[in-house]
Amino acid sequence: MTDKPSKAKTQSETRSFSQLTRAIEEIAEKLESDDVELEPAIELYEKGVKLIKEAQNRLAEAEQRINML
């Protein structure tokens, strides 16, 4: 086994805050459409929750940096 981070983790670490918000908006639009079946909708929802948590963490980190100034 290797200690390399997973590809998904590496990709999420390189996303900017604006990329995260765009991805969240795209997921929301897909979920609001009538074209998504239940299982894919659940998967999209789970992905959206993860992206929202990541965006919240980025905001918290930015707030900490600002408070240090």
C-alpha positions as a printed Julia matrix, in Angstrom:
69×3 Matrix{Float64}:
   0.0    0.0     0.0
   1.06   3.57   -0.62
   0.39   6.69    1.38
  -0.6    8.7    -1.68
  -3.76  10.79   -1.27
  -6.69   9.65   -3.33
  -7.27  11.32   -6.69
 -10.57  12.8    -5.46
  -8.85  14.35   -2.45
  -6.11  15.83   -4.63
  -8.67  17.32   -7.02
 -10.74  18.83   -4.2
  -7.66  20.39   -2.63
  -6.86  22.22   -5.86
 -10.34  23.65   -6.42
 -10.8   27.33   -5.78
 -13.72  28.59   -3.72
 -15.43  29.84   -6.88
 -14.99  26.41   -8.5
 -16.58  24.83   -5.45
 -19.55  27.17   -5.56
 -20.02  26.55   -9.29
 -19.97  22.79   -8.72
 -22.52  23.15   -5.92
 -24.77  25.28   -8.15
 -24.55  22.7   -10.96
 -25.57  19.95   -8.56
 -28.48  22.02   -7.27
 -29.68  22.65  -10.82
 -29.51  18.94  -11.64
 -31.41  18.05   -8.48
 -34.09  20.63   -9.27
 -34.68  19.12  -12.7
 -37.2   16.34  -13.18
 -34.71  14.23  -15.14
 -32.8   12.68  -12.22
 -33.69   9.24  -10.92
 -33.65   8.56   -7.18
 -30.26   6.83   -6.82
 -28.33   9.34   -8.95
 -30.11  12.13   -7.05
 -28.93  10.7    -3.74
 -25.38  10.46   -5.06
 -25.52  14.06   -6.29
 -26.87  15.17   -2.92
 -24.04  13.4    -1.08
 -21.48  14.98   -3.4
 -23.07  18.39   -2.83
 -22.9   17.98    0.94
 -19.19  17.15    0.71
 -18.55  20.19   -1.5
 -20.49  22.45    0.87
 -18.44  21.21    3.83
 -15.25  21.84    1.9
 -16.42  25.36    0.99
 -17.32  26.04    4.63
 -13.86  24.89    5.69
 -12.27  27.23    3.14
 -14.33  30.12    4.48
 -13.36  29.29    8.06
  -9.69  29.17    7.08
  -9.98  32.53    5.32
 -11.69  34.03    8.37
  -8.88  32.78   10.61
  -6.28  34.32    8.32
  -8.12  37.64    8.33
  -8.45  37.6    12.11
  -4.7   37.12   12.41
  -4.05  40.39   10.54
